[in-house]
Amino acid sequence: MKTIISALLCLNVLSSIAQQVPAAEENIPFLVTFGKESEKAWGDDDYCQVFFFVIPENTTNPIFIRVFDPDVGGANDEIRLNWNSKTRFSVYGGVGAISNADAKGVDPVGNFKSGTQLATKVFDQEKHDNDWYTFGPFYPKEGELDRQFGGYVIKVICEGIAGDDGNLYRYFLSSDGNKNIPIDGGNAFTYEYTFRLHDDPKQVSHIYPYIDNKVTSVKQTNFDWDNDGVIKIISKAKPGIEIKTSGENEWSNSEHKIEKEELNSSLDFQFIKSKNTIARNNVVISIRNQYGELLPFYAVPIGGIPKYKPKTNFKKT
């Protein structure tokens, strides 16, 4: 685990993007959570998304978690028939916020709302369309200290509690309640990513699961890709391996061996749409190691964005 902490400390040069979720490097336009009465074929399997925000242990000033466009209706969201949805955002800290096993699952079951609730608010169609809402201030020590992740961890749960529309939104971990000002060394991660893809087929989205030194293979699982092109794995050892992808309202998975060169670094999962692109496509994805343990997707990839390095064989002449 020291490797993760060391890599996090080396990411100060990227701190300006570490606070934005999704991050600039991911090229993902929005996170998405649908109302619990929607059809899963619209691209959300459980109407809930959990993100964890990491605040470095040496941070003493208050922090804020800002949500862009938290309401359900208007400029960015996805309507079914009529706007009828409600979304609840809740913030948790304290003991158990990240250490509880249910908090690190892919389904909203058991005690996934573990820890101490610090704030909560329900949004419908009334306010904050295409605008920011701020939760906080919170003091870093209100989170759960977990040095495995590099500091204090605060959990944010987004739930579609009513209706059948899609709420598209983004986060920012800020040192200011009215502006997006990065916190030096901060980061964010999730264990299951539900997000909107670009409509433009030229835009490639990325997610970055971290591979520690104990991983020998990974199993990826994706939902409702809609056969919208290909998903490839790029790494120091992989030039672009295609994974098995899903159709509409379908699950798909595939296993991939991890090479020695890929340990203690991130993989780059690239979502490459077809020319006959699917509009307003939402997708769900998670990754497990050979023990069935979920791997975190970091907004800013630990160790930087991986680049393929082909092996060179030298022959004596």
Buried (B, 14 or more C-beta within 10 A) or exposed (E): EEBBBEBBEEBEEBBBBBBBBBBEBBBBBBBBBBBBBBEBEBBBBBBBBBBBBBBBBEBEEBBBBBBBBBBBBBEBBBBBEEBBBBBBBBBBBBEBBBBBEBBBBBEBEEEBBBBBBBBBBEBBBEEBBEEBBBBBBBBBBBBBBBEEBBBBBBBBBBBBBBBBBBBBBBBBBBBBBEEBBBBBBBBBBBBBBBBBBBEEBEBBBBBBBBBBEEBEEBBBBBBBBBBBBBBBBBBBBBEEBEBBBBEBBBEBBBEBEBBEBBBBBBBBBBBBBEEEBBEEBBBBBBBBBBEEEBBBBBBBBBBBBBEEEEEEEEEEE
